[in-house]
Amino acid sequence: MAELDVKERQAGDVTILDLTGEVRIGEGSVALRDAIRNLADSGKKKLLLNLAGVKYMDSSGIGELIANYTTVKRQGGQLKLLNLTDRIQNLLVITKLLTVFDAYDNEAEALKSFQ
């Protein structure tokens, strides 16, 4: 089972999380949740999840995305998605969640959208 690796970097006031691995029930979901909660708790309001390196995401991973989105939004922040893989995009289309998230293929565009 591949762990989820979360790398954090800043672009101005936007925090980008580069995710690599799998977001599935258990470890991966928890790693993602912890990373996002820690950022939200420390007052980071603009979060961009780069999913380019996510090889697999199951329904609990999608649930985790929604939960994190809600947490961040409730705290007055924004959570956006970058570089959806075909698989994740399909999951979001099937679950009708693609309309919930702002998703981008281009990092510069994504960053501009936070202004």
C-alpha positions, 0 to 999 in steps of 0.5 A, spaced: 500 500 500 503 506 497 503 512 502 501 519 501 506 524 501 505 531 502 510 536 500 508 543 502 510 550 498 508 557 498 507 561 492 505 568 495 499 567 500 497 561 497 500 554 500 500 549 495 500 541 497 504 537 492 501 530 493 504 523 491 501 516 492 494 514 494 488 517 497 484 511 500 481 509 506 486 509 512 493 512 511 492 516 505 486 520 507 489 521 514 495 524 511 491 529 507 486 531 512 492 532 517 496 536 512 490 541 511 487 541 518 494 544 520 494 549 515 487 551 516 489 552 524 495 556 522 491 561 519 492 559 511 486 561 507 488 559 500 490 552 499 491 549 492 492 541 492 496 539 486 494 532 485 498 530 479 502 525 483 496 521 485 496 515 482 489 512 486 484 515 490 478 511 492 471 514 495 473 515 502 479 519 498 473 523 495 469 524 501 476 526 505 476 532 499 469 534 500 470 534 508 477 538 507 473 543 502 468 544 507 473 545 513 477 550 509 471 554 507 467 554 514 474 557 516 473 563 511 478 559 506 479 557 499 481 550 497 482 549 490 484 543 485 490 542 480 492 537 475 486 532 476 488 525 473 483 522 468 481 517 474 480 523 479 476 527 474 472 521 472 470 520 479 468 527 481 464 527 474 460 521 476 459 523 483 457 530 481 462 534 485 466 537 479 462 543 480 463 543 487 471 544 486 475 549 482 479 545 478 485 547 474 490 544 469 495 550 469 498 552 476 499 559 474 492 560 472 490 556 479 494 561 483 491 567 479 484 565 481 485 566 488 486 574 487 
